[in-house]
Amino acid sequence: MTHTSTHPSADQPTGRAAGKALVPVLAFAGIVVAVMQTLLVPVIKDLPQLLSTAPSNATWVLTSTLLSGAVATPIMGRLGDLYGKRRMLITSLAVMVAGALVSAVTSDLLPMIAGRTLQGFAMGAIPLGIGLMRDMLPRERLGSAMALMSSSIGVGGGLALPAAALIAQHTNWHALFYGAAGLGALAIALTLLVVPESEVRAEGSFDLPGALGLSAGLVLFLLPITKGSDWGWTSGTTLGLFGASVAVLVLWGIYELRTQAPLVDLRTTARPAVLFTNLASIMVGVSFYVVSLVLPQLLQLPKATGYGLGQSMVVAGLLVAPLGLTMMFTAPVYARLSAKYGPKTTLILGMLIIAIGYGAGLGLMSAPWQSLVIAVVLGAGIGLAYSSLPALIVGAVPASETGAANGLNTLMRSIGTSVSSAVIGMVLANTANDVGGVEIPTMHGFRVSFLIATAAVAVGLLLALFLPKQRPAATHPQLRASSEEDANLERAEEALRGFRGRVLDAEGTPVARAKVTLIDRRGRQAGATLSADDGSYTLTVPAQGAYVLAARADGHAPLASSATHAGDDSAVDVDLPLPGETVTA
């Protein structure tokens, strides 16, 4: 699989060019997208009546959003790598706005499901935002920015609960969708005004068979997970769909390994740094969703049960909201810790805090203020863990695969939340008491749910320990620099592991913004960059061997120069003198 790789100091806009508003705008887009996942939580129990349908049918309003989000995330990431991340981000938000408007004007089941499916499509905006940040921000700002973007999944979900509860309690429930459409339109406008398009592109074409195969496999896998409690976990439908998903995903994997431009580069995904990060992401997703399922129910159960806390829908949402707020405020803390100790350490620290939060939560379920404490502690841990994931992924894949790789990682988190929803839902249902024909969750069920979350975090910790420990020279500098001085030093260190030089014209004058392409012995593009204002360029090498450095610029004929690199940490100086004759278009 060929790819394009760029150097931030050359062909990517600087932090000043991108503007200080870039990060908050992208994070706002991520929060808006995440809101779609919890938008209907306050009215879940009323959906059958609101849509005039059976409870089993009403659950499709939630399931459809989950499925479309899972399918869209890796696909939009790859489309962003190929055709422009900003373009695909705006497309995702536009589809979400259209879906919200469809849902806003209907009370019929099928149009509502169609609208909710379109809303879930926007989940691809989060990995696209992470990719844009990597392409545009200077290294000293990238760590905290990606942390905030990654945490936006939890921030949006946490903040949406009290806001949606307030709207649902005092207005028509369709106002939820009009509000979502307004937020989406605002996110589109801000993106158009503030966010420039990235020049980083992957080579190749879109893998349509791979996209269809992955979509089919994911739907076949997630459908029985989300509907297993209704259908029965040992029913022929559930087991048949699980079996079909395994068959489809195996065939898809074989196809992806054989195609020249796969949707997901499985060889890259199999690298230990990527593989164990994705597996740990599933566990973090499981732990995140447990608190979202348990605390609101515990807070709203009547005190007559003997353990319910008797709070209103709005108050319960406000008490859980600090989960998202703490995740947001954790981003700058993560940046400092990661700059000093690395994202692997912050991931482990985050999961330790999550384990402490759930462990303490087993004994902190008797007062509303205790729920607030649990939300804050878990928010800090989940915030650190979520913030670490994109840094680990970005540090292990080429720049041209950032969108697809982070899309796959976001998908892993979605699978974790889906599994969590199914398992915790089953636990709470099986431990519930029947009171007058109404199933009431028990304290035993809540505590078992917290124990499951703790066990998931323990598995995640074990997986994180298998992440490779990178040497400082091998660690991606854009993820470790904490100051401009550190960033400059690490740029110089990176230049020692590839080719460097200047692009000059026939008179020896530096040529700015000339495109320099690195081509390996198989004729594949192994990297690319643009020369700086002084004509300088740097390109890292993926492996030792013979390469061709090709340079081209407006007003000059192209140049190709052979060069060999030993694959060590030495620099190879290659100046590229462009011929003087003018190239006509």
Disulfide bonds with the S-S distance in Angstrom:
none
